[in-house]
Amino acid sequence: MSEPRNHTPPAVFHFDGQPVALEPGDTILAAAQRAGHTVPHLCWHPEVSASASCRVCTVHADGRPVAACTTAATAGQRVSCHTPELKTHRLHLLQMLFVEGNHFCPGCEKSGNCQLQEQAAQAGMTDLHYEPLNPVRPVDASHPDVLFEPDRCILCQLCVRASDELDGKQVFALGGHGAGTHLLIDSASGQLGDSALAVTDRAAHICPVGALLPKRVGFAVPIGQRTFDTAETRG
């Protein structure tokens, strides 16, 4: 007579009160998204390593604020994501991102496909709240196929990681400190046109906002059919 098998239930943690199954190496964000939950984020992308740069994905894990994109999910953990406190925190982060750059959505060809615009709409953002800094940074149109608009850069580092990890080129890096932090381009002139970036590189397309844009393809998708083109994000 065979002995009864031990059926060990899968390890789970709780996300906003709902059980989420764990897989080896899971972060809170990865596990929650796989289970169908929404975790707001800007600097995370499944193709590259996580950096916790933007903190928009901040959640409370067992009462402690952590970045969901880099924090390991553990069995029995209790995670809160969409509480009033965290929604307010997220709203203020997004408002600060808007005033630190120049994000005029009606004049940007990324409008409707912009993750910053989408997150702001989801957060219920209706005003800037803070005084705009109105930075003036020259547009870099030196590359034949890619435009760089530094005023729209949110320092998410997705292009940095994509160039390094996916393209093997290390075209981008961050330089400066505090309010002076900015994207650096690996070329003698500091111009994108003198770098090793190709329009076919992943780094040329991974930007969540309108800072890096392939030329001659703007507004190719009609209004109403764009990725985040909803009633809340138009305008």
N, C-alpha and C positions, 0 to 999 in steps of 0.2 A: 504493500500500500504506500503510495507516494505521500511525502510530507506536504502539508499545505504551503503554498507560496506566500511570501510576504509581499503585499502590494503597498509600496510606499507612495503616499500621495505626492503629487508634484509640489515643489516649493513655490510659495506664493508670497507676494507682498500686497498691501492694500493701497490703491490709488483713488483718492477721494471716496473711500469707503467700498470700492469695488476690488475683488480679488484679481490679481494679475499674475499669471504663471511666469516663472523665471527660467532662463536659459543661462548656461555658463558664460561669464563675462559680460552679462547685461549691465547697462547703466539704467537709471530710472527712466530717462527719456526713451531709450531704445525699446525697453520692455513695454512701457505704457503705449507708445505709438503702435507697436506690433499688435497690441490688444485692442486697438481702435480708439484709444484716448488721444485727445489733443493736448500737446504741450507747446505753448507759444515759444518760438525761438527765432533767431536771426543768424547767429554765427555757426550753427550746427548744420552739417550736411552729411548724409550717409556715406559719401564717397571718400571723405577725408577724416583725419583724426579730430577729436573735439578739443576746444580751447577755452571754453567758458569766458569768452571775451565780452559778450554783450550783457549777460546776466538776465536776459529776458526770460530764460527758462527757469528762473529761481523758483524752487518749491520748498515746502517744509517737510523734512524727513525726520520723523519722531520728534517734531517740534523745533528742529534746527534748520535755518535757512541754508540751502545748498544749491549748486548748479546741477540741474537734472541731467545735463549732457555729459558731465564728467564723474558724477557720483555713482558708485556701484549700488545696484539694487540688491537688497539682502532679504532673506526669508524672514517674515514676520514684521518687516518694516511698514510703517504707516506714513503714507505720503499725502500731503494736501497740496493741490495745485490751484484750484479756482476759488479760493476764499476771498472775501472782500478785501482783506489786508493785502494779499498778493496781487489782486487785480489793481489796487491803487498803486502799489509799488511798480508794477509793470507799466502802468499808464504814465507815471512820472519818468521812468526810464525812456520811454518812447518820445515823450515831449522834449526831453533833453537832447535826444538824438536829432530831432527835427530842428531845434534852434542852434545846435552846434554846426550844422551845415546849411546848405541852401536846397531845401526840398520843396520846390514849387511843382506839385504834381501835374497840374494841367499843361505845363510846358515841358514835361519830361516824357520821352518816348517809352520809358519803362512803365509808365502809368498803366495800371491794370494787370501788370505782371511783376509788380514790386512787392517784396515781402514786408518792407517797412510800412508801406501804405496799407497792406492787408492787416498787419498786426495792430496798427493804429486804429483801423476801422473796427476790428474785433474788440479792442480795448475801450471803444466808445469815445475815442479822442475827438473833441470838437474845437479845441483851441490849443495854442502853444504853451500857455500858462507862464512860461519863462520868457525873459527878454531875448530876442534873437541876436546872435553874435554877428550875423552877416559877414562871414569870412569872404575874403577875396583871394582866390587861388587860381592861377592861370589854367585854362583848359589846355590839355596836351593832345593836339591833333596830329602829332608828328608821325604816327604809325599809319601805314597805308590802309590798314583794315580794321583797326581798333581805336576807339576814342576813349580818352581818360578824362573824366570830370571830377577832379579832386574835391570840389565842394559837396559832392554827393556821397563821398566815401564815409562809411560808418565804422571803419577800422575793425571790421569783423574778422579779418585775416583769412577769409576763405580763399582768396586768390593767392595768398602767400603759401598756404598749405597745398592747394591744388598744383601750383607750379613746382613745388618741391616734391610732393608725394606722388603725383600723377604724371606730370610732364617731365620731371627730372631736370628742371632748368634753374630753379631758384631765381626767377626774374624779379620777385617782389620781396620786400621786407618792411618792417616798421622802424621808424627812426623818431628821434625827439622825445620830449617828456611832457606829461600833463596835457595842457591845451595845445601844445605845439607838436604833439604826436601826429605823424603823417606817414603816408605810404611812400616807400623808397623804391626806385626802379634801378635794376642792376645794369647800368650802361655808363660809359664815360661822361656823357652829357647829362645823364639823369632823365633823358627823354625816352618815351616808350618806343619811338621809332628806331632808336639805336640799340634796343634790347634784343634778346633772343626770342621774344614772344611771337608766336604764330597764331593766326586767327583760328586755326584748328586746335590749339591747345585748350585743355579743359579750363585753365585759369582765365581764359578770355571770355568764358560763358558762365562762370559759377557765381558771379557777383549778385547778391540778392537785391541790390538797388540799381540805380542808373550810373554808377561810377565808371564801370568798364562796359562799353557797348560796341559790338561789331558794327562797322559802318555799312551804310546802304541797305539796311534791313529794317530801319525804324518804322513803326506803325504798320507793320506787315499784317498783323492780325486785327480784324475789324473790331470796333467797339461793341461790346456785348458778347464777344467770344474769347476774351483774354482770360488768363488763368484765374485772376482774382477780380474779375469784372462783375461786381455785384452792385446792387442799389446802394450799399453802404460805402463802396470804395470809389464810386464815380465822382467827378468834380475836380 
